[in-house]
Amino acid sequence: MSMTHLPAAKHRRMPWKNGRGETTEIAVYPQGAGLEDFGWRLSMAGVTEHGAFSIFPGIDRTLAVLDGAGIELEVQGQDRHRLTPGTEPLAFAADVPAVAHLLGGPISDLNLMTRRGSYVHQLRHATDPAPLGRPDWLLVLATAPATVRIAGQEVALGQFDALLCDGAEAASPPAPAPDLWLATISRA
């Protein structure tokens, strides 16, 4: 198994695809891929105003709110969804129009995207007891400092540090913790 510590200080900051904000890229595959050619991507963003999401053709996305009052997300062809730090993440197609309406000021969100037909993903709190299955990659994101024990090893993570695990042992989740998010990605 391969485990790579991804410290927050080294996450790549870049403009949103639509230019209306900034995103912090935690991990991308293949490494160094851009917004047009990634297979999968995990990122965070600060949302400071109501507005449209960037369109990503052929991409599936899951969004979670990390902090702030939350948003109402209007995805074309669906009902409005209210997302807060306490709600489950929302999965939706990234190639249909979506508009966010802030509920009470700025928020921070966590965004996992995969190329449809090539990869599938799941994003959830580490407190979710459901088994992970057999993913090809597991990303663990700490929203507060935490020591993660995974596959018999302990790794200290700072706030917004991540741990990327690949190989057969990627199915070994860390112990449940409220300050950890798990992103699993599998080849389709």
Backbone hydrogen bonds in HBPLUS format (Angstrom, degrees):
<---DONOR---> <-ACCEPTOR-->    atom                        ^
c    i                          cat <-CA-CA->   ^        H-A-AA   ^      H-
h    n   atom  resd res      DA  || num        DHA   H-A  angle D-A-AA Bond
n    s   type  num  typ     dist DA aas  dist angle  dist       angle   num
A0002-SER N   A0166-ASP O   3.30 MM 164  5.47 169.3  2.32 144.3 147.5     1
A0166-ASP N   A0002-SER O   3.03 MM 164  5.47 151.5  2.11 147.6 155.7     2
A0004-THR N   A0164-LEU O   2.82 MM 160  5.07 153.6  1.89 141.8 150.9     3
A0164-LEU N   A0004-THR O   2.87 MM 160  5.07 168.4  1.88 149.3 151.9     4
A0006-LEU N   A0162-ALA O   2.73 MM 156  4.92 174.3  1.73 153.1 151.1     5
A0162-ALA N   A0006-LEU O   2.92 MM 156  4.92 156.8  1.98 131.2 138.8     6
A0010-LYS N   A0007-PRO O   2.95 MM   3  5.63 157.7  2.00 119.5 126.5     7
A0011-HIS N   A0008-ALA O   3.13 MM   3  5.29 164.7  2.16 109.4 114.3     8
A0012-ARG N   A0025-GLU O   3.16 MM  13  5.04 134.1  2.38 149.2 145.6     9
A0025-GLU N   A0012-ARG O   2.65 MM  13  5.04 159.5  1.69 165.7 159.2    10
A0014-MET N   A0023-THR O   2.94 MM   9  5.49 159.4  1.98 157.5 162.6    11
A0023-THR N   A0014-MET O   2.78 MM   9  5.49 171.2  1.79 173.3 175.1    12
A0016-TRP N   A0021-GLY O   2.90 MM   5  5.36 158.6  1.94 130.0 128.9    13
A0019-GLY N   A0016-TRP O   2.95 MM   3  4.88 154.8  2.01 102.2 110.3    14
A0024-THR N   A0044-MET O   2.74 MM  20  5.13 166.4  1.75 158.7 160.9    15
A0044-MET N   A0024-THR O   2.87 MM  20  5.13 154.2  1.93 140.2 148.3    16
A0026-ILE N   A0042-LEU O   2.84 MM  16  5.53 149.5  1.94 142.1 151.4    17
A0027-ALA N   A0042-LEU O   3.26 MM  15  5.33 160.0  2.30 141.2 143.4    18
A0042-LEU N   A0027-ALA O   2.92 MM  15  5.33 166.3  1.93 154.4 156.9    19
A0029-TYR N   A0040-TRP O   2.92 MM  11  5.32 155.8  1.98 156.3 153.5    20
A0039-GLY N   A0029-TYR O   2.57 MM  10  5.47 168.0  1.58 152.7 156.2    21
A0040-TRP N   A0029-TYR O   3.22 MM  11  5.32 153.9  2.29 137.7 142.2    22
A0033-ALA N   A0030-PRO O   2.92 MM   3  5.56 152.9  2.00 148.6 148.0    23
A0115-ARG N   A0039-GLY O   2.82 MM  76  5.21 152.0  1.90 159.8 155.5    24
A0041-ARG N   A0113-MET O   2.87 MM  72  5.26 147.5  1.98 151.7 155.1    25
A0113-MET N   A0041-ARG O   2.87 MM  72  5.26 162.8  1.90 156.3 161.9    26
A0043-SER N   A0111-ASN O   2.92 MM  68  5.24 158.3  1.96 149.9 157.0    27
A0111-ASN N   A0043-SER O   2.78 MM  68  5.24 168.5  1.80 161.5 161.3    28
A0045-ALA N   A0109-ASP O   3.08 MM  64  5.41 148.3  2.18 135.7 142.0    29
A0109-ASP N   A0045-ALA O   2.82 MM  64  5.41 158.5  1.86 155.2 162.7    30
A0047-VAL N   A0107-ILE O   2.86 MM  60  5.32 162.2  1.89 145.7 151.8    31
A0107-ILE N   A0047-VAL O   2.99 MM  60  5.32 153.4  2.06 144.9 153.2    32
A0051-GLY N   A0100-ALA O   3.00 MM  49  5.41 158.0  2.05 144.7 150.9    33
A0100-ALA N   A0051-GLY O   2.81 MM  49  5.41 167.5  1.83 155.2 151.5    34
A0053-PHE N   A0098-ALA O   2.78 MM  45  5.49 164.9  1.80 158.6 158.3    35
A0056-PHE N   A0094-ALA O   2.83 MM  38  5.22 171.0  1.84 131.0 134.2    36
A0059-ILE N   A0056-PHE O   3.28 MM   3  5.64 142.4  2.43 143.9 137.5    37
A0116-ARG N   A0058-GLY O   2.79 MM  58  5.49 154.8  1.85 148.0 155.5    38
A0094-ALA N   A0059-ILE O   2.85 MM  35  5.34 162.7  1.88 147.4 150.4    39
A0060-ASP N   A0114-THR O   2.89 MM  54  5.45 165.2  1.91 163.6 166.4    40
A0114-THR N   A0060-ASP O   2.93 MM  54  5.45 154.9  2.00 151.2 159.3    41
A0061-ARG N   A0092-PHE O   2.89 MM  31  5.52 164.2  1.91 161.0 166.4    42
A0092-PHE N   A0061-ARG O   2.79 MM  31  5.52 161.4  1.83 162.0 166.8    43
A0062-THR N   A0112-LEU O   2.82 MM  50  5.25 145.3  1.94 149.0 159.8    44
A0112-LEU N   A0062-THR O   2.94 MM  50  5.25 166.5  1.96 154.8 159.2    45
A0063-LEU N   A0090-LEU O   2.86 MM  27  5.28 156.3  1.91 141.9 145.8    46
A0090-LEU N   A0063-LEU O   2.84 MM  27  5.28 156.8  1.90 149.5 152.4    47
A0064-ALA N   A0110-LEU O   2.91 MM  46  5.13 154.4  1.97 149.7 156.3    48
A0110-LEU N   A0064-ALA O   2.78 MM  46  5.13 157.7  1.83 150.5 156.2    49
A0066-LEU N   A0108-SER O   2.74 MM  42  5.40 156.2  1.80 142.6 149.8    50
A0108-SER N   A0067-ASP O   3.11 MM  41  5.38 152.1  2.19 138.1 139.8    51
A0103-LEU N   A0070-GLY O   2.94 MM  33  5.42 162.3  1.97 145.9 140.4    52
A0071-ILE N   A0083-LEU O   2.88 MM  12  5.38 151.4  1.96 151.0 160.1    53
A0083-LEU N   A0071-ILE O   2.78 MM  12  5.38 169.4  1.80 166.3 170.0    54
A0072-GLU N   A0101-HIS O   2.85 MM  29  5.09 154.4  1.91 141.0 149.4    55
A0101-HIS N   A0072-GLU O   2.85 MM  29  5.09 149.6  1.94 145.8 155.6    56
A0073-LEU N   A0081-HIS O   2.67 MM   8  5.08 162.1  1.70 152.6 155.9    57
A0081-HIS N   A0073-LEU O   2.89 MM   8  5.08 156.4  1.95 137.7 145.6    58
A0074-GLU N   A0099-VAL O   2.86 MM  25  5.17 174.2  1.86 155.9 157.8    59
A0099-VAL N   A0074-GLU O   2.88 MM  25  5.17 153.9  1.95 136.8 144.5    60
A0078-GLN N   A0075-VAL O   2.90 MM   3  5.50 148.4  2.00 151.9 150.1    61
A0076-GLN N   A0097-PRO O   2.90 MM  21  5.58 174.2  1.90 172.8 171.6    62
A0087-THR N   A0084-THR O   3.12 MM   3  5.37 164.0  2.15 113.2 118.0    63
A0118-SER N   A0115-ARG O   3.10 MM   3  5.69 157.8  2.15 131.9 138.1    64
A0119-TYR N   A0115-ARG O   3.06 MM   4  5.74 155.1  2.12 166.7 168.1    65
A0188-ALA N   A0118-SER O   2.77 MM  70  4.98 171.1  1.77 120.6 121.2    66
A0120-VAL N   A0186-SER O   2.88 MM  66  5.39 153.3  1.96 151.0 158.8    67
A0186-SER N   A0120-VAL O   2.91 MM  66  5.39 161.5  1.95 154.7 159.5    68
A0122-GLN N   A0184-THR O   2.96 MM  62  5.29 140.1  2.13 145.7 151.0    69
A0184-THR N   A0122-GLN O   2.91 MM  62  5.29 161.7  1.94 153.3 159.3    70
A0124-ARG N   A0182-LEU O   2.97 MM  58  5.41 156.4  2.03 152.6 159.9    71
A0182-LEU N   A0124-ARG O   2.76 MM  58  5.41 174.9  1.76 172.3 174.1    72
A0128-ASP N   A0125-HIS O   3.24 MM   3  5.74 169.9  2.25 114.3 117.3    73
A0126-ALA N   A0180-LEU O   2.95 MM  54  5.34 154.6  2.01 145.2 138.7    74
A0136-ASP N   A0185-ILE O   2.90 MM  49  5.97 135.6  2.10 133.9 147.1    75
A0137-TRP N   A0185-ILE O   2.99 MM  48  5.21 153.7  2.06 156.3 157.6    76
A0185-ILE N   A0137-TRP O   3.06 MM  48  5.21 161.8  2.10 143.0 145.0    77
A0138-LEU N   A0165-CYS O   2.82 MM  27  5.05 155.4  1.88 148.3 153.1    78
A0165-CYS N   A0138-LEU O   2.75 MM  27  5.05 168.0  1.76 158.9 162.6    79
A0139-LEU N   A0183-ALA O   2.81 MM  44  4.99 162.5  1.84 150.9 156.6    80
A0183-ALA N   A0139-LEU O   2.86 MM  44  4.99 159.7  1.91 150.1 154.8    81
A0140-VAL N   A0163-LEU O   2.87 MM  23  5.07 156.3  1.93 143.3 151.4    82
A0163-LEU N   A0140-VAL O   2.84 MM  23  5.07 142.7  1.98 139.0 150.9    83
A0141-LEU N   A0181-TRP O   2.90 MM  40  5.09 163.0  1.93 146.0 151.8    84
A0181-TRP N   A0141-LEU O   2.85 MM  40  5.09 153.3  1.92 145.4 154.3    85
A0142-ALA N   A0161-ASP O   3.05 MM  19  5.79 171.8  2.06 173.2 175.1    86
A0160-PHE N   A0142-ALA O   2.61 MM  18  5.13 150.6  1.69 151.6 160.5    87
A0143-THR N   A0179-ASP O   2.79 MM  36  5.19 165.9  1.81 150.1 155.1    88
A0146-ALA N   A0157-LEU O   2.87 MM  11  5.29 158.0  1.92 148.4 155.3    89
A0157-LEU N   A0146-ALA O   2.71 MM  11  5.29 175.0  1.71 172.4 174.0    90
A0148-VAL N   A0155-VAL O   2.77 MM   7  5.19 167.7  1.78 156.4 152.7    91
A0155-VAL N   A0148-VAL O   2.77 MM   7  5.19 154.2  1.84 146.9 155.8    92
A0150-ILE N   A0153-GLN O   2.79 MM   3  5.39 152.8  1.86 158.5 163.6    93
A0153-GLN N   A0150-ILE O   2.97 MM   3  5.39 164.0  2.00 117.6 123.0    94
A0161-ASP N   A0158-GLY O   3.00 MM   3  5.26 164.3  2.02 129.7 128.6    95
A0170-ALA N   A0167-GLY O   3.07 MM   3  5.70 166.4  2.08 123.4 125.9    96
A0172-SER N   A0169-GLU O   3.01 MM   3  5.66 153.3  2.08 126.8 126.8    97
A0180-LEU N   A0177-ALA O   3.42 MM   3  5.70 157.6  2.47 117.2 115.6    98
